[in-house]
Amino acid sequence: MEKKQNNTFLLKQWLITLILSIILIFLSGRLIQQGYSWVVILVIVFMIAAALTTFGNLQINRLLQADSPQPLIDYYEKRFGRRSTPYDVALLAFSKALGYTLYGLFDSARAEVEKINWEQKPPIFQALKAYLQALWAYLENRDFQQGTILAKEARRLAEVSSSFPGVSRSLSSYDAIVEIGELLSDNTDPTIVTRLRERLRRLPILVKVFIAWGLEGFYNRSGDVKQAQEMQDLLTKLAPHCKGLSRYVETAG
């Protein structure tokens, strides 16, 4: 049911993209008439898309170096705050709540979430709330079993057809949060660590830091000081002032 609802929602959003694509094709035709080749046009389009993605990632990387969440909050206000659709408002609330969560300001994060009636949103948006609740269970309460339940609920609500671009990475981010909870709930499946380390390499920084936090906690509990220090060094490098990612230390035995 959730997957069908999410597919319907995304198809509606892609109609807008389709219209923009038609406009782009029209403009491309005009450029071809002026002597440009399809190859040149495609290269330009891909370069612009890649540049925008890279620029966004670099901005997040830089903002996480700040000693407070305010620069990150301001960034999201500029990105989503100027648009007033219900979905942009929900994305803004989620993004700000995530920023506050990273810095350990859990009450502020919850206040942002409470601004939205998530039950009236498509399941793919309801998943965002469950995702945050899972993080709060991990980071604030150290309740990994409850957090895992919430993370699995988020993953279920986020289910969508793999035909849509970017779905694989998005669902991988949800899977990572589930695996963190399983790892810290004493799941002995050795492949979890392998999968998380692979996701650590591939996923964006806002997921990477949570994975590093979870792996550090696991290594500390396992008595693997070297690997734990590796994850701690990574967190210090990526998010030096994010108090929400405070060390979870539980030694072996």
Secondary structure, 3 states (H helix, E strand, C coil): CHHHHHHHHHHHHHHHHHHHHHHHHHHHHHHHHCCCCHHHHHHHHHHHHHHHHHHHHHHHHHHCCCCCCHHHHHHHHHHHCCCCCHHHHHHHHHHHHHHHHHCCCHHHHHHHHCCCCHHHCCHHHHHHHHHHHHHHHHHCCCCHHHHHHHHHHHHHHCCCCCCCCCHHHHHHHHHHHHHHHHHHCCCCCCHHHHHHHHHHHHCCHHHHHHHHHHHHHHHHHHCCHHHHHHHHHHHHHHCCCCHHHCCCCCCCC
